[in-house]
Amino acid sequence: MSPPPSLAVILGEVPPNGQPATREPRVIVTAPAAPPRPSEAKSNWVWVPLKDLAATNLVLGILREKREPMPNTELFERVLEIDPSLNFGSLQNIGLRLHDVLIERSEKGWKLMDPTKAPLIYHDNAWGPANVFVKKELACHRRQLILHVLQAHPKGLGTMEISRRLQDSGFCQAPASKDLVKIDMLALRAEGKARQIGSSRKWTLVTDD
């Protein structure tokens, strides 16, 4: 038995204008094409471009590439290949802070104590479970996925909708709360990659059109 018209409006089955409610089908967003993946990578691993790695994880990732202790000069040269902005003093500070915590330092050089605590460098990206990355690095990964989600929704999405899409996607292993996504959208807008649609709260990609 159908509810009376007034009750149907209250229940949301019929909008106030009496016309049948229409709802756009939800777009299913498939996983984005990932960069070259190392054979060791697990299904729940994330990737972060090397250029976005924090100095500490960059050092740990480089040490993970070596089974034997790595001399200071060799380590510093490898660091500069990836991030020329780092200086030797920063490297020494990392060593002091992580000595006997994540790395061993000796006359032979630096050695990673536990490879599972460091990202795995592969081509131009660092891979690992979310817990080996810091918040800033995870934000870089999440923002790549946000751009991918927005590409599938040209009419735009609100912050909460973006958050839900990421959480339900199955391919976002980084935290994706509404508050985090809100910060991400402001950052993407500042980078000229996303914009709000008119006076609405929906976000869309910035295109060349």
MORACOR-V62026 format. One record per backbone hydrogen bond with DSSP energy under -1.0 kcal/mol. CO is the residue of the C=O (numbers start at 1). NH is the residue of the N-H. E is the energy in kcal/mol with one decimal. If there is no record, write none. Layout:
co->[CO:CO]
nh->[NH:NH]
e->[E:E]
This chain:
co->[4:5:6:7:8:8:15:38:42:46:48:49:50:54:55:56:57:58:59:60:63:70:71:72:73:74:75:76:77:79:83:87:88:89:90:91:92:93:94:95:98:98:98:102:103:104:109:110:111:114:115:120:122:124:125:126:127:128:129:130:134:135:136:137:138:139:140:141:142:143:144:145:146:147:150:153:157:158:159:160:161:162:163:164:177:178:179:180:181:182:183:184:185:186:187:188:188:189:193:195:197:202:203:204]
nh->[8:9:10:11:13:14:18:41:45:128:126:52:53:58:59:60:61:62:63:64:66:110:75:76:77:78:79:80:81:83:86:91:92:93:94:95:96:97:98:99:101:102:103:113:100:111:106:70:104:117:118:127:125:50:122:48:120:46:132:133:138:139:140:141:142:143:144:145:146:147:148:149:150:151:153:156:203:162:163:164:165:166:167:168:181:182:183:184:185:186:187:188:189:190:191:193:194:192:206:204:200:197:157:195]
e->[-2.5:-1.7:-1.6:-2.5:-2.0:-1.3:-2.3:-1.5:-1.6:-1.6:-2.9:-1.9:-1.5:-2.1:-2.2:-2.4:-2.6:-2.0:-2.4:-1.8:-1.2:-2.7:-2.6:-2.8:-2.2:-1.9:-2.4:-2.4:-1.4:-3.2:-1.6:-1.6:-2.3:-2.1:-2.0:-2.1:-2.4:-2.2:-2.2:-1.1:-2.3:-2.5:-2.1:-2.9:-2.8:-2.3:-2.2:-3.1:-2.9:-2.2:-1.6:-2.9:-1.8:-2.4:-3.0:-2.2:-3.5:-2.9:-2.0:-1.5:-2.3:-2.2:-1.5:-1.7:-2.9:-2.4:-1.2:-1.5:-2.3:-2.0:-1.4:-2.4:-2.7:-1.7:-1.2:-2.2:-3.3:-2.5:-2.4:-2.5:-2.5:-2.3:-2.4:-2.3:-2.5:-2.4:-1.7:-2.3:-2.6:-1.6:-2.0:-2.8:-2.1:-2.0:-1.6:-3.0:-1.0:-1.4:-1.9:-2.7:-2.1:-2.4:-1.8:-2.5]
